[in-house]
């Protein structure tokens, strides 16, 4: 018996109330066990529609915001997707159900290892996780049809623009360390369009093309 099934269904209903209409996205959020991707101490909060702390000064993003990302980007089974900020690995698992191939970059080694363990427990086979600087992307598997950035930077990192496929889409929070606007970028040949979507607050995007790392991370 799946003791979390009712909680997942309630989460999906809350997401619908917040404007998520993509049936494929809703279906996958109802299937993927978020409690497997958060620390045991906060597993009882796994199906809240709220950010959850996962250690190292990081959070697992609010599920309805993650779903909005995927609804806007219109992830398809033929897509090659780049995710910047693996975090807990939950969004990575959801992407793995929606896309053809997912490549995820996480700068904190311990989080990447935890996420990989949870993905392996789910037998997700179309996702690769790398430890590194997300602001430089993962050029080996470029170009990408969709790019999701789960941290806020001062500007859109140029390497990520370079790794977009023709017709590609990217969602990235841009602004200050404290507050950002979520920006939808589309590539048309050598041209890029930028559309502001909504106000948001993410952890800082640290790296060569983001914010400088200002010190040790809390555990």
C-alpha positions as CSV (number, residue, x, y, z in Angstrom):
1,X,0.0,0.0,0.0
2,X,1.3,3.5,-0.9
3,X,0.8,5.5,2.3
4,X,1.7,8.7,0.5
5,X,-0.7,8.4,-2.5
6,X,-3.5,10.6,-0.9
7,X,-0.9,13.3,-0.1
8,X,0.4,13.3,-3.6
9,X,-3.1,13.6,-5.0
10,X,-3.8,16.5,-2.6
11,X,-0.6,18.2,-3.8
12,X,-1.7,17.9,-7.4
13,X,-5.0,19.4,-6.5
14,X,-3.3,22.4,-4.9
15,X,-1.1,22.7,-8.0
16,X,-4.2,22.8,-10.2
17,X,-5.6,25.6,-8.0
18,X,-2.4,27.5,-8.6
19,X,-2.8,27.3,-12.4
20,X,-1.0,24.1,-13.4
21,X,-3.1,22.7,-16.3
22,X,-0.6,20.5,-18.2
23,X,-2.0,17.0,-17.7
24,X,1.4,15.3,-18.4
25,X,3.0,17.4,-15.7
26,X,0.2,16.7,-13.2
27,X,0.4,13.0,-13.9
28,X,4.1,12.8,-13.3
29,X,3.9,14.8,-10.0
30,X,1.3,12.4,-8.8
31,X,3.6,9.5,-9.6
32,X,7.1,10.5,-8.4
33,X,7.6,9.9,-4.6
34,X,9.0,13.2,-3.4
35,X,9.5,11.8,0.1
36,X,12.4,9.7,-1.2
37,X,14.2,12.8,-2.2
38,X,14.2,14.9,0.9
39,X,16.0,14.3,4.2
40,X,14.3,12.0,6.7
41,X,13.9,14.8,9.2
42,X,11.5,16.7,6.8
43,X,10.0,13.7,5.0
44,X,6.7,14.5,6.8
45,X,6.6,17.8,4.8
46,X,7.4,16.2,1.4
47,X,3.9,16.9,-0.1
48,X,3.5,20.4,1.1
49,X,3.5,22.9,-1.7
50,X,6.4,24.8,-0.2
51,X,10.2,24.9,-0.3
52,X,11.9,22.4,2.0
53,X,15.4,22.7,3.4
54,X,17.7,19.9,2.2
55,X,21.0,20.9,4.0
56,X,24.1,22.9,2.9
57,X,22.0,26.1,2.8
58,X,19.9,24.7,-0.1
59,X,16.2,24.1,-0.5
60,X,14.0,21.8,-2.6
61,X,11.8,24.2,-4.6
62,X,8.1,24.6,-4.2
63,X,6.4,21.9,-6.3
64,X,3.9,24.2,-8.0
65,X,6.9,26.4,-9.1
66,X,8.7,23.4,-10.5
67,X,5.5,22.4,-12.3
68,X,5.2,25.9,-13.7
69,X,8.7,25.6,-15.1
70,X,7.8,22.4,-16.9
71,X,4.4,23.8,-18.1
72,X,6.0,26.9,-19.6
73,X,8.9,24.9,-21.2
74,X,6.5,22.3,-22.6
75,X,8.9,19.4,-22.1
76,X,8.5,16.7,-24.7
77,X,9.7,13.1,-24.9
78,X,12.1,14.0,-27.7
79,X,13.8,16.8,-25.7
80,X,17.3,16.8,-24.4
81,X,17.2,18.8,-21.1
82,X,19.8,20.5,-19.0
83,X,19.1,21.2,-15.4
84,X,21.2,23.5,-13.4
85,X,20.9,22.7,-9.7
86,X,20.1,19.1,-9.0
87,X,19.4,19.8,-5.4
88,X,17.3,17.0,-3.9
89,X,16.9,15.3,-7.3
90,X,13.1,15.4,-7.2
91,X,12.8,17.8,-10.1
92,X,15.4,15.7,-12.0
93,X,13.2,12.6,-11.5
94,X,10.1,14.4,-12.8
95,X,12.1,15.7,-15.8
96,X,13.2,12.1,-16.4
97,X,9.6,11.1,-16.8
98,X,8.8,13.9,-19.2
99,X,11.9,14.2,-21.4
100,X,14.1,11.9,-23.5
101,X,17.4,12.7,-21.8
102,X,18.2,14.8,-18.8
103,X,21.6,16.2,-17.8
104,X,21.8,17.7,-14.4
105,X,24.7,19.7,-12.8
106,X,25.0,20.2,-9.0
107,X,27.9,22.1,-7.4
108,X,27.6,20.4,-3.9
109,X,29.0,16.9,-4.1
110,X,27.0,15.5,-1.2
111,X,23.7,16.6,-2.7
112,X,24.6,15.2,-6.0
113,X,25.4,11.8,-4.4
114,X,22.1,11.8,-2.4
115,X,20.1,12.7,-5.5
116,X,21.8,10.0,-7.6
117,X,21.0,7.4,-4.9
118,X,17.3,8.4,-4.9
119,X,17.2,8.3,-8.7
120,X,18.9,4.9,-8.7
121,X,16.3,3.7,-6.2
122,X,13.6,4.7,-8.7
123,X,15.5,3.0,-11.5
124,X,15.7,6.3,-13.5
125,X,17.9,5.4,-16.4
126,X,17.8,8.5,-18.7
127,X,19.3,11.0,-16.3
128,X,23.0,11.9,-15.8
129,X,24.2,13.9,-12.8
130,X,27.5,15.8,-12.7
131,X,29.3,17.7,-9.9
132,X,30.5,21.0,-11.2
133,X,29.9,24.7,-11.9
134,X,26.4,25.0,-13.3
135,X,27.0,28.4,-14.8
136,X,29.2,26.9,-17.5
137,X,26.6,24.2,-18.3
138,X,27.5,20.8,-19.6
139,X,28.8,21.3,-23.1
140,X,29.5,17.7,-23.8
141,X,25.9,16.9,-24.5
142,X,24.8,20.3,-25.9
143,X,22.7,21.6,-27.6
144,X,19.7,21.4,-25.3
145,X,16.0,21.8,-26.2
146,X,15.2,23.0,-22.7
147,X,17.3,24.4,-19.8
148,X,16.0,24.9,-16.3
149,X,18.1,27.0,-13.8
150,X,17.1,26.5,-10.2
151,X,19.1,29.3,-8.7
152,X,19.2,33.1,-9.2
153,X,22.0,34.9,-10.9
154,X,22.9,38.5,-11.8
155,X,22.4,37.8,-15.5
156,X,21.8,34.9,-17.9
157,X,25.1,32.9,-18.1
158,X,26.5,33.1,-21.6
159,X,27.6,29.5,-21.7
160,X,24.0,28.4,-21.2
161,X,22.8,30.6,-24.1
162,X,25.5,29.0,-26.2
163,X,24.3,25.6,-25.3
164,X,20.6,26.2,-26.4
165,X,19.4,24.3,-29.5
166,X,17.7,26.2,-32.3
167,X,14.2,26.8,-31.0
168,X,15.4,26.0,-27.5
169,X,13.8,27.4,-24.3
170,X,15.4,28.3,-21.0
171,X,13.9,29.5,-17.7
172,X,16.4,31.3,-15.4
173,X,15.9,33.6,-12.4
174,X,17.7,36.9,-12.9
175,X,18.2,39.7,-10.4
176,X,19.9,40.2,-7.0
177,X,21.0,37.6,-4.4
178,X,17.7,38.3,-2.5
179,X,15.1,38.6,-5.3
180,X,14.8,37.8,-9.0
181,X,12.5,37.8,-12.0
182,X,12.0,34.5,-13.7
183,X,13.0,35.0,-17.4
184,X,12.0,32.8,-20.3
185,X,14.7,32.8,-23.0
186,X,14.1,31.5,-26.5
187,X,16.7,31.0,-29.2
188,X,16.0,31.7,-32.9
189,X,19.2,31.3,-34.9
190,X,21.7,33.9,-33.5
191,X,18.8,35.8,-31.9
192,X,17.5,35.4,-28.3
193,X,14.2,36.7,-26.9
194,X,13.8,37.4,-23.2
195,X,10.3,37.5,-21.5
196,X,9.8,38.1,-17.8
197,X,7.4,35.7,-16.3
198,X,7.0,36.4,-12.5
199,X,8.8,37.5,-9.4
200,X,10.6,34.8,-7.5
201,X,13.2,34.1,-4.8
202,X,15.9,31.4,-5.3
203,X,19.2,30.5,-3.7
204,X,22.1,32.3,-5.3
205,X,23.5,30.9,-8.5
206,X,27.2,30.5,-7.6
207,X,30.0,30.1,-10.2
208,X,32.1,31.7,-12.8
209,X,29.1,33.3,-14.6
210,X,27.0,33.8,-11.5
211,X,27.7,35.1,-8.0
212,X,31.0,34.5,-6.2
213,X,31.0,32.0,-3.4
214,X,31.2,34.0,-0.2
215,X,32.3,31.3,2.2
216,X,31.6,27.9,3.7
217,X,28.2,26.3,3.4
218,X,26.2,25.4,6.5
219,X,25.5,21.7,6.9
